[in-house]
Every structure is written in structure tokens, then in C-alpha cells.
Amino acid sequence: MFDLDKWSEIWGTVRRHKLRTGLTAFGVLWGIFMLVVLLGAGKGFRNGVEKEFDVAKNAVFVWSQRTSVPFAGLKVGRFIRFTNDDVAALLREVPEAAVVLPAAPSTGRLRCSTAPKARLFR
């Protein structure tokens, strides 16, 4: 129900304390503004990241590492290398895999036209 006495008391307090009322209103508006800005920035960042990784949907990446345990007389720490036979085995053994593509390592030597230099490139 509308109570005229309560609203007149509120209006009187607002008129007597103009600075406090103004600062409180500014603080509330600033908080709402910052909330909207930060939520928008987060959504934009999320959209940008998802757009950059759009190519990797439904993808599985497999790479080799060094062994951590001995096996069948072989030493610990040997490096496993995948071959084209492994690609064929994956296609044969995993029927759900539509495409299996080997990738070249992304590190190597870069030779400039003026002088040879060893560089790490990615």
C-alpha cells in the first residue's frame, strides 16, 4: 500500500543530504556500469578464443614422449617415434576416426639468406 508519510520522510532525507544521496547514486550506477563492461569484455574474450580454436572441434592430438618404465629389455628414457604405419594402424583400429594426419615437428633450423643462423620457430 502507498504510505504518504514514509515517502515524505524519504524525500525529506534525500533533500537534506544531497551529497550523500548523489554519491550513493553515483556508486550504484558506477557498479552497474562496471558489471556490464566486465561481463561484456568476458563474453568478447570468450568469443575470440572460441573463434581461434574453431579448427580444433572434435579433434584429438597425440604426441610421443620418452618412456618411463623398461619394457621387454629396452631401457628407460628411450624416445618413441610415430611412423606412417602408426597412421594406418589408427585408421584401421579406430573406425570412428574420419581423418588421421601426421604432423611435422614445429622446431628446426632456419637459414637466412645473408648468413646461417640457428633459430627456434613455431
Secondary structure, 3 states (H helix, E strand, C coil): CCCHHHHHHHHHHHHHCHHHHHHHHHHHHHHHHHHHHHHHHHHHHHHHHHHHCHHHCCCCCCCCCECCCCECCECCCCECCCCHHHHHHHHHHCCCCCCCCCCCCCCCCEECCCCEECCCCC
